[in-house]
Amino acid sequence: MLITMSETELTLDPATRLWVLLPIFLITFLFNICVHYITTIFSSPHDKNVTPQEIKDSQALVRAKQLIRNGGLIPKEAFLSRKSYFNDPEDGYFKQTRPTLNMLQDPSAMLNMQMGKMAHIIPMMLIGGWMSYVFSGFLLTKVPFPLTARFKPMLQTGVDIENLDASWVSSMSLYILCAFGLRSIYPIILGETSAALDQTKLFADQAETMAAGLKQQDMNKIFKAEWEGLEVACYEDGLEKVLDQFLKQECLNETVEEYPRPETKGKHKAKLA
Amino acid sequence: MESISEPSLRFNLQQISYCRTTTAVLTGSTAGILGLTGVLGFVLYLSTAVLVSVILLAKAGANSASFFPSKSSLYLQGVLEEIVTYILFWTLLYGIVHVY
């Protein structure tokens, strides 16, 4: 591959471009798409293994959070009745107790978590190993900007030539560059926008994921924290000034001025002025 | 009092990052084919990033900041992350066109 070697310029065999540079790019790209579809097939919606009760709990937490944040937009009675549904000292939702699940007692939960992580790493390592077996030892291309010698081990994995300029890239490093650089392109190509727009499915998925996430934790502690948060939440009418605001807007709007007004208008105008 | 739907917020953010990624891929390829080296390439990336920010601001309107998690995400989201994509395409096309 290396025909001449001077201080600055190397001449590379054009066949390397066709048979090494492009294949590495294409294989990384296509392989990751395959991995995406394979994981989609195998992660069927049922493997999260959550019970209806767990989903109910996680959704109750979501509703309590929303009540704290947006409670001012509903009437006071509605706010209080929701609050008492969650926080009633006798039979409030957050007063219930759930059996605590110790993670060490349930090895399958831990195994599942490990498997989830491994599912991403193993294909990467497999294809990386295969690439280094087939394509190792090529110098493929040059980074179009100068680099210091510190980058040599990063960009020239598998090529140990001391006097070589640090901007030359070896085949293994190109693979790593592809693996990271292409990551943000997959959402565009795999079209996750359409999935995001399907809100019903999205919500169902989210609820399940959230419940699965909570599965590992002590529900009683979470309930207690949420109970405390809701206990200190006070009702604050967010729509108090909405009538004034609306009328103010209408007074400013000149085209509406021509139509006959209800009698209350004058009163409000006087108040605003 | 704010009441903004979470999925829509995430959708907005996703649209921004789509714009950023596409621009990074296209600018990277352009820089590679033109054979830009060194600082010139980074100047091209930064100037395109600024241009995209300006276009996004013009399209979304000045008071659209509340539709994003933070005020700056409309014009800053993904600018630094996409530089990896930019460098990949820059290197790849520079290699294909100019090195051999």
Interface residues (C-beta under 8 A of the other chain):
Chain A: L12 D13 P14 T16 R17 L21 L22 F25 N70 G72 L73 L140 T141 K142 V143 P144 F145 P146 V169 L177 C178 F180 G181 L182 R183 S184 I185 P187 I188 E192 T193 A196 L197 Q199 L202 F203 G238
Chain B: M1 S3 P7 R10 F11 Q14 S17 Y18 T21 T22 A24 V25 A31 G32 G35 L36 T37 G38 V39 G41 F42 G78 E81 E82 V84 T85 I87 L88 F89 W90 T91 L92 Y94 G95 I96 V99 Y100
